Amino acid sequence: MSLSRLRPGRLAGALAAVLASAAFVAAPAAADPTPTPSGAAEQPAEDAAGSVSWSVQPSTANGPDGRTAFTYDLEPGGTVSDVVRVNNFSDTPQVFRVYSQDAINTPEGGFSLLEGSETPVGAGLWAAVDHAQVEVPAGGHVDLPFTLTVPANATPGDHAGGIVASLTDVVTEENDNQVLVENRVGTRIYLRVAGELSPSVRIQAVSASFDGGWIPFTGGDLTVGYELENTGNVRLTGSQLVDVEGPLGIGLKSVHPDELPELLPGQKYTVTVEATGVQRLGRVTARLTVDPSSLNVPEGSPEPPSVTGVASAWAIPWPELVVLLVVVVLLWMLRLRSRGRRRRAAEAIAAAEARGRAAAAAELQAPRVIAVVTGGLLALLALFGPGGGLTATASERPPGPGEMDVTVTVPSTTPTGDDTGDDSGDDSGDDGDDSGDDGAAGGDEDGAGEHPPTGADIAGWAGLGALLLVFGTLMARSMRGTDEAAA
């Protein structure tokens, strides 16, 4: 049962009937509507206030025969007569509007009828009820005859409709607006017109969306939506399968939705399938397969082929990437910390080694410095000590023509001029006049023994400078070696 609201001046009916599948074809019967007490009818409907309850069912001139729907197989141009019963289960008489209408599928796949305000073009048009309105006594029923006539140009295949009994109530809404609500219930009509049967179905409008959530390694939900359209002329049902694949065809999930509901020719059915626990592997693909089957067809009739559809969606592993980033940052920080400890340890070891080398170099340098200083002192003592001197003697060979034998003596700095003068005077007295003259010339008139620098003096000073240069060089090298060892 469904509710249709009509604001003043306009009626919009809606159907929510309890409709069952067909069983068999009853013999035609015709009779005037006769109010009679009603037994317990199946699945009654109620009005908006819940005070009236009624139902509609197939019947015959002798009463219901157990059918749950009107089912007919007719040739184009064929006619059949039948009876529909309206049951009133309320305590008061009710006047029902009775009419026929074409059947449709709801977007969710349910069986329904067009609103009462719409004009039928199929089975709802071909079934003509004798009475547009009928009064049914309290607790009674009315049997209404009707005739269904198939046009000569009717297309082969299945045509569905229904016969409806409805009540209209005035309902006041919360905002005090009054609306007309049509409550209706009906029974189904399944008509098959003879001819070639061509069952087929088509998948269209396939889409996929992924909701990953933020819990790592738990997967997400992949929602797959698609629309099935019955493009043939036979009522269909069938099975469905959705396979979810990751990159390189890695299978992630398989979902088996419910069986297809009864899909009428020319009608569409919107399917929504949710696959849970799909791992986030980047681009995921949903491959859906529909294996349809025809309803109520003779043995050997062609079956519709299977159809497939594909849709993809991004399943980016954001939670896993965040976890990976945190792990990488922690490992990087630990690595930096470890490298810092190793660097500080290496610097400490290098500093200790440098101090050790400097100490060792200092220990090794001390004897060298002592040796150099000692050598320098010994050289100075040898040069300027008592009896020391630097003597240059000419060659012992006889002097040649124009040459003379010269002996240069660098006197010690300790003898005084008096000693030198006396010795020279004595020697000169013993050796003769020439020697005395030379001895007298060797001394001063004052007896101080001073004389101007000679070549021997200059040679001595040059030797002393050379020794000092060698000493300074050794000291500089020693100090540089010590600095390098310390570095």
Buried (B, 14 or more C-beta within 10 A) or exposed (E): BBBBBBEEEEBBBBBBBBBBBBBEBBEBBEBEBEBBEBEEBEBBBBBBEEEBBBBBBBBBEEEBBEBBBBBBBBEBEBEBEBBBBBBBBBEEEBEBBBBBBBBBBBEEBEBBBBBBEBEBEBBBBBBEBBBEEBBBBBBBBBBBBBBBBBEEEBEBBBBBBBBBBBBBBEBEEEEEEEBBBBBBBBBBBBBBBBEEBBBBBBBEEBBBEBEBEEEBEEBBBBBBBBBBBBBBBBBBBBBBBBBBBBEEEEEBBEBEBEEBBBBBBBBBBBBEBBBEEBBBBEEBBBBBBBBBBBBBBEEEEBBBEEBEBEBBBEBBBBBBEEEEEEEEEEEEEEEEEEEEEEEEEEEEEEEEEEEEBBEEBEEEBEEBBEEBEEBBEEBBEEBBEEEBBBEEEEEEEEEEEEEEEEEBEBEEEEEEBBEBBBBBBEBBEEEEEEBBEBBEEBBEEEEEBEEEEBEBBEBBEEEBEEBEEBBEEBBEEBEEBBEEBEE
